Amino acid sequence: MAGSRADAVFPPVDLHPLLPPDRQRDSAVDRPAALFACSDPHADIDSLFTGAQLYTVRTAGLAIGPAVLASLEYAIEQMNAALVIILGHDVCRLPGSTPDTRIRHTAAMLRKRSNILTTAVSARRCYLVGLCWQDRSELIRPVTLDDTHRASHR
């Protein structure tokens, strides 16, 4: 619950480094980012991504259903989202896999189930990024997505 304290101060995540190096200075960071996060309590999303325009979708265990796909596709097509960020966390109460594996699996399933996302990522109009909230240290770390599931980071 420490991450949910109203008085908590977290270092904000800068969205620039989440883009490929050749796109970090363009206007993509001025566009909104779609954030798909686990619904378990962790840091206040707005505190983590200070100054960023976020379109947030949350489900337990990063479960993907029709509403999640439609919401993320809306963010890409209608809101011109520059990033789709998958935010998991390291103390998930759901059994089964490690946080990084769950985030990578989620990225793979989003790409498999959404032609809109796959097309946008392939065309480099949108980038898919994995992040993991570290509940104990209250920091975010990047999760490297498999080459077939991520944006064109070099």
TIDOSE-905509 format. One record per residue: residue in three letters; x, z, y of N, C-alpha, C, O in turn. Coordinates in steps of 0.1 Angstrom, whole numbers, padded with zeros to 4 digits. Layout:
<ala <X Z Y> <X Z Y> <X Z Y> <X Z Y>>;
...
***
This chain:
<met <0008 0000 -0012> <0000 0000 0000> <0008 0000 0013> <0003 -0002 0024>>;
<ala <0021 0003 0011> <0030 0003 0023> <0029 -0010 0031> <0030 -0010 0043>>;
<gly <0028 -0021 0023> <0028 -0034 0030> <0015 -0037 0037> <0014 -0046 0045>>;
<ser <0005 -0029 0035> <-0008 -0030 0042> <-0010 -0021 0054> <-0020 -0021 0060>>;
<arg <0000 -0012 0056> <-0001 -0003 0067> <-0003 -0010 0081> <0004 -0020 0083>>;
<ala <-0012 -0005 0088> <-0014 -0011 0101> <-0002 -0011 0111> <0000 -0019 0119>>;
<asp <0006 0000 0109> <0018 0001 0118> <0030 -0005 0112> <0041 -0004 0118>>;
<ala <0029 -0011 0101> <0041 -0017 0094> <0046 -0029 0103> <0039 -0036 0108>>;
<val <0060 -0030 0103> <0066 -0041 0110> <0075 -0048 0100> <0083 -0043 0094>>;
<phe <0072 -0061 0099> <0079 -0069 0089> <0087 -0080 0097> <0082 -0085 0107>>;
<pro <0098 -0084 0092> <0105 -0095 0098> <0097 -0108 0096> <0094 -0111 0084>>;
<pro <0093 -0115 0106> <0084 -0127 0104> <0092 -0138 0097> <0104 -0140 0099>>;
<val <0084 -0145 0089> <0090 -0157 0082> <0090 -0169 0091> <0079 -0172 0096>>;
<asp <0101 -0175 0093> <0102 -0187 0101> <0099 -0199 0092> <0105 -0200 0082>>;
<leu <0089 -0207 0096> <0085 -0218 0088> <0095 -0230 0088> <0095 -0238 0079>>;
<his <0104 -0230 0098> <0114 -0241 0099> <0122 -0243 0086> <0123 -0254 0081>>;
<pro <0128 -0232 0081> <0137 -0234 0069> <0129 -0238 0057> <0135 -0242 0047>>;
<leu <0116 -0237 0057> <0108 -0241 0045> <0106 -0256 0044> <0103 -0261 0033>>;
<leu <0109 -0263 0055> <0109 -0277 0055> <0122 -0283 0050> <0133 -0276 0052>>;
<pro <0123 -0295 0045> <0136 -0301 0042> <0144 -0302 0054> <0139 -0303 0065>>;
<pro <0158 -0301 0053> <0167 -0301 0064> <0164 -0312 0074> <0165 -0310 0086>>;
<asp <0161 -0324 0069> <0160 -0335 0079> <0146 -0335 0086> <0144 -0343 0095>>;
<arg <0137 -0326 0083> <0124 -0325 0090> <0123 -0312 0097> <0112 -0309 0103>>;
<gln <0133 -0303 0098> <0131 -0290 0104> <0130 -0290 0119> <0125 -0281 0125>>;
<arg <0134 -0301 0125> <0133 -0301 0140> <0121 -0310 0144> <0119 -0311 0157>>;
<asp <0113 -0316 0135> <0102 -0324 0139> <0090 -0316 0142> <0090 -0303 0141>>;
<ser <0079 -0322 0145> <0067 -0316 0149> <0059 -0310 0137> <0048 -0304 0139>>;
<ala <0064 -0311 0125> <0057 -0306 0113> <0054 -0291 0114> <0044 -0286 0109>>;
<val <0064 -0284 0120> <0062 -0269 0121> <0051 -0266 0131> <0047 -0254 0132>>;
<asp <0047 -0275 0140> <0037 -0272 0149> <0023 -0274 0143> <0013 -0271 0149>>;
<arg <0023 -0280 0131> <0010 -0282 0124> <0007 -0269 0116> <0016 -0262 0113>>;
<pro <-0005 -0267 0112> <-0008 -0255 0104> <-0002 -0256 0090> <0002 -0267 0086>>;
<ala <-0001 -0245 0084> <0003 -0244 0070> <-0008 -0238 0062> <-0015 -0229 0066>>;
<ala <-0010 -0243 0050> <-0020 -0238 0041> <-0013 -0228 0032> <-0002 -0231 0026>>;
<leu <-0018 -0216 0031> <-0012 -0205 0024> <-0021 -0202 0012> <-0032 -0197 0014>>;
<phe <-0016 -0203 0000> <-0024 -0199 -0012> <-0017 -0187 -0017> <-0006 -0188 -0022>>;
<ala <-0024 -0175 -0017> <-0018 -0163 -0020> <-0026 -0155 -0030> <-0038 -0157 -0032>>;
<cys <-0019 -0146 -0037> <-0026 -0137 -0046> <-0034 -0127 -0038> <-0031 -0124 -0027>>;
<ser <-0046 -0123 -0043> <-0054 -0114 -0036> <-0051 -0100 -0037> <-0056 -0091 -0030>>;
<asp <-0041 -0096 -0045> <-0036 -0082 -0046> <-0031 -0079 -0032> <-0026 -0087 -0025>>;
<pro <-0033 -0066 -0028> <-0028 -0062 -0015> <-0013 -0063 -0014> <-0006 -0058 -0023>>;
<his <-0009 -0069 -0004> <0005 -0068 0000> <0006 -0070 0015> <-0005 -0069 0022>>;
<ala <0017 -0073 0021> <0018 -0073 0036> <0007 -0081 0042> <0002 -0091 0036>>;
<asp <0003 -0077 0054> <-0006 -0085 0062> <0000 -0099 0064> <0010 -0100 0070>>;
<ile <-0007 -0109 0060> <-0003 -0123 0061> <0001 -0127 0075> <0011 -0133 0078>>;
<asp <-0008 -0123 0084> <-0005 -0126 0098> <0007 -0120 0104> <0014 -0125 0113>>;
<ser <0011 -0108 0099> <0023 -0102 0103> <0035 -0109 0097> <0046 -0109 0104>>;
<leu <0034 -0114 0085> <0046 -0121 0079> <0049 -0134 0085> <0061 -0137 0087>>;
<phe <0039 -0141 0089> <0041 -0155 0094> <0037 -0155 0109> <0028 -0163 0113>>;
<thr <0043 -0147 0117> <0040 -0145 0131> <0041 -0159 0138> <0052 -0166 0137>>;
<gly <0031 -0162 0146> <0032 -0174 0154> <0028 -0187 0147> <0026 -0197 0153>>;
<ala <0026 -0186 0134> <0022 -0198 0126> <0007 -0199 0125> <0000 -0189 0124>>;
<gln <0003 -0211 0125> <-0011 -0214 0123> <-0013 -0214 0108> <-0008 -0223 0101>>;
<leu <-0021 -0205 0102> <-0023 -0204 0088> <-0037 -0206 0084> <-0047 -0201 0090>>;
<tyr <-0039 -0214 0073> <-0052 -0216 0067> <-0050 -0209 0053> <-0043 -0214 0045>>;
<thr <-0056 -0198 0051> <-0053 -0189 0039> <-0064 -0190 0029> <-0076 -0189 0032>>;
<val <-0060 -0191 0016> <-0068 -0191 0005> <-0062 -0181 -0005> <-0050 -0181 -0007>>;
<arg <-0070 -0171 -0010> <-0065 -0161 -0018> <-0074 -0159 -0031> <-0086 -0159 -0030>>;
<thr <-0067 -0158 -0042> <-0074 -0155 -0055> <-0066 -0146 -0063> <-0054 -0144 -0061>>;
<ala <-0072 -0139 -0073> <-0065 -0130 -0082> <-0056 -0138 -0091> <-0060 -0148 -0097>>;
<gly <-0043 -0134 -0091> <-0034 -0141 -0100> <-0031 -0155 -0097> <-0027 -0163 -0106>>;
<leu <-0034 -0160 -0085> <-0033 -0174 -0081> <-0041 -0183 -0090> <-0037 -0194 -0093>>;
<ala <-0053 -0178 -0094> <-0062 -0187 -0102> <-0067 -0199 -0094> <-0070 -0197 -0082>>;
<ile <-0067 -0210 -0100> <-0071 -0223 -0093> <-0084 -0227 -0099> <-0085 -0230 -0111>>;
<gly <-0094 -0228 -0090> <-0107 -0233 -0094> <-0111 -0244 -0084> <-0103 -0248 -0075>>;
<pro <-0123 -0250 -0085> <-0127 -0260 -0076> <-0127 -0257 -0062> <-0123 -0265 -0053>>;
<ala <-0131 -0244 -0058> <-0131 -0240 -0044> <-0117 -0239 -0038> <-0115 -0243 -0027>>;
<val <-0107 -0235 -0046> <-0093 -0234 -0042> <-0088 -0249 -0039> <-0082 -0251 -0029>>;
<leu <-0090 -0258 -0049> <-0086 -0271 -0047> <-0092 -0278 -0035> <-0085 -0284 -0027>>;
<ala <-0105 -0276 -0033> <-0112 -0282 -0022> <-0107 -0276 -0009> <-0106 -0284 0001>>;
<ser <-0104 -0263 -0009> <-0099 -0257 0004> <-0086 -0262 0007> <-0083 -0265 0019>>;
<leu <-0077 -0263 -0002> <-0063 -0268 0001> <-0063 -0282 0004> <-0056 -0287 0013>>;
<glu <-0071 -0290 -0002> <-0072 -0304 0001> <-0078 -0306 0015> <-0074 -0315 0022>>;
<tyr <-0088 -0298 0019> <-0093 -0298 0032> <-0082 -0295 0043> <-0081 -0302 0053>>;
<ala <-0074 -0285 0040> <-0063 -0282 0049> <-0053 -0294 0050> <-0048 -0296 0061>>;
<ile <-0051 -0301 0039> <-0041 -0312 0040> <-0048 -0324 0047> <-0042 -0330 0056>>;
<glu <-0060 -0327 0044> <-0066 -0339 0049> <-0072 -0337 0063> <-0070 -0346 0072>>;
<gln <-0079 -0326 0065> <-0086 -0324 0078> <-0078 -0317 0088> <-0080 -0319 0100>>;
<met <-0070 -0308 0084> <-0062 -0299 0093> <-0048 -0304 0095> <-0040 -0299 0103>>;
<asn <-0044 -0314 0087> <-0031 -0320 0087> <-0020 -0310 0084> <-0010 -0310 0091>>;
<ala <-0022 -0302 0074> <-0012 -0291 0071> <0001 -0297 0067> <0002 -0307 0060>>;
<ala <0012 -0291 0073> <0025 -0296 0070> <0031 -0290 0058> <0040 -0295 0051>>;
<leu <0026 -0278 0054> <0031 -0270 0043> <0020 -0265 0035> <0009 -0261 0040>>;
<val <0021 -0265 0022> <0013 -0257 0013> <0022 -0247 0007> <0031 -0250 -0001>>;
<ile <0020 -0234 0010> <0028 -0223 0006> <0021 -0216 -0005> <0010 -0212 -0004>>;
<ile <0028 -0214 -0016> <0023 -0206 -0027> <0030 -0192 -0026> <0042 -0192 -0028>>;
<leu <0022 -0182 -0024> <0028 -0168 -0022> <0023 -0159 -0033> <0012 -0155 -0033>>;
<gly <0033 -0156 -0042> <0030 -0146 -0052> <0037 -0133 -0049> <0041 -0132 -0037>>;
<his <0037 -0124 -0058> <0044 -0111 -0055> <0049 -0106 -0068> <0045 -0109 -0079>>;
<asp <0059 -0097 -0067> <0067 -0093 -0079> <0060 -0081 -0087> <0065 -0078 -0098>>;
<val <0050 -0075 -0082> <0044 -0064 -0089> <0029 -0068 -0092> <0020 -0061 -0088>>;
<cys <0027 -0079 -0098> <0014 -0084 -0102> <0009 -0076 -0114> <0016 -0073 -0123>>;
<arg <-0004 -0072 -0113> <-0010 -0064 -0123> <-0015 -0072 -0135> <-0019 -0067 -0145>>;
<leu <-0015 -0085 -0133> <-0020 -0094 -0144> <-0008 -0096 -0154> <0003 -0099 -0150>>;
<pro <-0011 -0094 -0167> <-0001 -0096 -0177> <0002 -0111 -0179> <-0005 -0120 -0174>>;
<gly <0014 -0113 -0185> <0016 -0127 -0189> <0030 -0132 -0186> <0037 -0136 -0194>>;
<ser <0033 -0133 -0173> <0045 -0140 -0169> <0052 -0134 -0157> <0047 -0125 -0151>>;
<thr <0064 -0138 -0155> <0071 -0133 -0143> <0065 -0139 -0130> <0058 -0150 -0131>>;
<pro <0068 -0133 -0119> <0062 -0139 -0107> <0067 -0153 -0104> <0059 -0162 -0100>>;
<asp <0080 -0156 -0106> <0085 -0169 -0104> <0078 -0179 -0113> <0075 -0190 -0109>>;
<thr <0077 -0176 -0126> <0070 -0185 -0135> <0056 -0188 -0131> <0051 -0199 -0132>>;
<arg <0049 -0177 -0126> <0035 -0179 -0122> <0034 -0188 -0110> <0025 -0197 -0109>>;
<ile <0043 -0186 -0100> <0044 -0195 -0088> <0047 -0209 -0092> <0040 -0219 -0087>>;
<arg <0057 -0211 -0101> <0060 -0225 -0105> <0049 -0231 -0113> <0046 -0243 -0111>>;
<his <0042 -0224 -0121> <0031 -0229 -0129> <0019 -0233 -0119> <0013 -0243 -0121>>;
<thr <0017 -0224 -0109> <0007 -0227 -0099> <0010 -0240 -0092> <0001 -0249 -0090>>;
<ala <0022 -0242 -0088> <0026 -0255 -0081> <0024 -0267 -0090> <0019 -0277 -0086>>;
<ala <0027 -0265 -0103> <0025 -0276 -0113> <0011 -0279 -0114> <0007 -0291 -0115>>;
<met <0002 -0269 -0115> <-0012 -0271 -0117> <-0018 -0277 -0104> <-0027 -0286 -0105>>;
<leu <-0014 -0273 -0093> <-0019 -0279 -0080> <-0016 -0294 -0080> <-0025 -0302 -0076>>;
<arg <-0004 -0297 -0083> <0000 -0311 -0083> <-0007 -0319 -0093> <-0011 -0331 -0091>>;
<lys <-0009 -0313 -0105> <-0016 -0320 -0116> <-0031 -0323 -0113> <-0037 -0333 -0116>>;
<arg <-0037 -0313 -0106> <-0052 -0313 -0104> <-0056 -0320 -0090> <-0067 -0323 -0088>>;
<ser <-0046 -0321 -0081> <-0050 -0327 -0068> <-0042 -0339 -0065> <-0030 -0339 -0062>>;
<asn <-0049 -0351 -0065> <-0042 -0363 -0061> <-0039 -0363 -0046> <-0029 -0369 -0042>>;
<ile <-0047 -0356 -0039> <-0045 -0355 -0024> <-0032 -0348 -0021> <-0024 -0353 -0013>>;
<leu <-0029 -0337 -0028> <-0017 -0329 -0026> <-0005 -0338 -0031> <0005 -0339 -0024>>;
<thr <-0006 -0343 -0043> <0005 -0351 -0048> <0008 -0363 -0039> <0020 -0366 -0037>>;
<thr <-0002 -0370 -0034> <0001 -0381 -0025> <0007 -0377 -0013> <0017 -0383 -0008>>;
<ala <0002 -0366 -0007> <0008 -0361 0006> <0022 -0356 0004> <0031 -0359 0013>>;
<val <0025 -0350 -0007> <0039 -0345 -0010> <0048 -0357 -0012> <0059 -0358 -0007>>;
<ser <0043 -0367 -0020> <0051 -0379 -0023> <0054 -0387 -0010> <0065 -0393 -0009>>;
<ala <0045 -0387 -0001> <0046 -0394 0012> <0054 -0386 0022> <0056 -0391 0033>>;
<arg <0057 -0374 0019> <0064 -0364 0028> <0056 -0361 0040> <0062 -0358 0051>>;
<arg <0043 -0361 0039> <0034 -0357 0050> <0032 -0342 0049> <0028 -0335 0058>>;
<cys <0034 -0336 0037> <0032 -0322 0034> <0042 -0318 0024> <0047 -0326 0015>>;
<tyr <0046 -0305 0025> <0056 -0300 0016> <0051 -0288 0008> <0043 -0280 0014>>;
<leu <0054 -0287 -0004> <0050 -0276 -0013> <0061 -0266 -0014> <0072 -0270 -0018>>;
<val <0058 -0253 -0011> <0069 -0243 -0011> <0064 -0231 -0019> <0052 -0227 -0018>>;
<gly <0073 -0225 -0026> <0070 -0212 -0033> <0077 -0201 -0027> <0089 -0201 -0024>>;
<leu <0070 -0190 -0025> <0076 -0177 -0020> <0071 -0166 -0028> <0060 -0166 -0034>>;
<cys <0079 -0155 -0028> <0074 -0143 -0036> <0076 -0131 -0027> <0087 -0128 -0021>>;
<trp <0065 -0123 -0025> <0066 -0111 -0018> <0072 -0100 -0027> <0067 -0098 -0038>>;
<gln <0082 -0093 -0022> <0088 -0083 -0030> <0082 -0069 -0026> <0085 -0064 -0015>>;
<asp <0073 -0064 -0034> <0065 -0053 -0030> <0074 -0041 -0026> <0071 -0033 -0017>>;
<arg <0084 -0038 -0034> <0093 -0026 -0031> <0101 -0027 -0019> <0101 -0018 -0011>>;
<ser <0107 -0039 -0017> <0116 -0040 -0005> <0108 -0045 0007> <0114 -0045 0019>>;
<glu <0096 -0050 0005> <0088 -0055 0016> <0094 -0067 0023> <0094 -0069 0035>>;
<leu <0100 -0076 0015> <0106 -0088 0020> <0101 -0100 0012> <0095 -0098 0001>>;
<ile <0102 -0112 0017> <0098 -0124 0010> <0111 -0131 0006> <0120 -0132 0014>>;
<arg <0111 -0137 -0006> <0122 -0145 -0011> <0116 -0159 -0015> <0105 -0160 -0020>>;
<pro <0124 -0169 -0014> <0120 -0182 -0018> <0120 -0183 -0033> <0128 -0177 -0040>>;
<val <0111 -0191 -0039> <0111 -0195 -0053> <0113 -0210 -0054> <0106 -0218 -0049>>;
<thr <0124 -0213 -0061> <0127 -0227 -0062> <0117 -0233 -0072> <0116 -0229 -0084>>;
<leu <0110 -0244 -0068> <0101 -0251 -0076> <0108 -0261 -0084> <0118 -0267 -0079>>;
<asp <0104 -0265 -0096> <0109 -0275 -0104> <0109 -0288 -0095> <0100 -0290 -0087>>;
<asp <0119 -0297 -0097> <0120 -0309 -0090> <0107 -0318 -0090> <0104 -0324 -0080>>;
<thr <0100 -0317 -0101> <0088 -0325 -0102> <0076 -0319 -0095> <0066 -0325 -0095>>;
<his <0078 -0307 -0091> <0066 -0300 -0085> <0068 -0296 -0070> <0059 -0290 -0065>>;
<arg <0079 -0300 -0064> <0081 -0295 -0051> <0084 -0307 -0041> <0085 -0318 -0045>>;
<ala <0085 -0303 -0029> <0088 -0313 -0018> <0102 -0317 -0020> <0110 -0312 -0028>>;
<ser <0106 -0327 -0012> <0119 -0333 -0013> <0130 -0325 -0006> <0136 -0330 0003>>;
<his <0132 -0312 -0010> <0143 -0304 -0005> <0156 -0309 -0010> <0157 -0313 -0022>>;
<arg <0166 -0309 -0002> <0179 -0313 -0007> <0189 -0301 -0007> <0200 -0303 -0010>>;
***
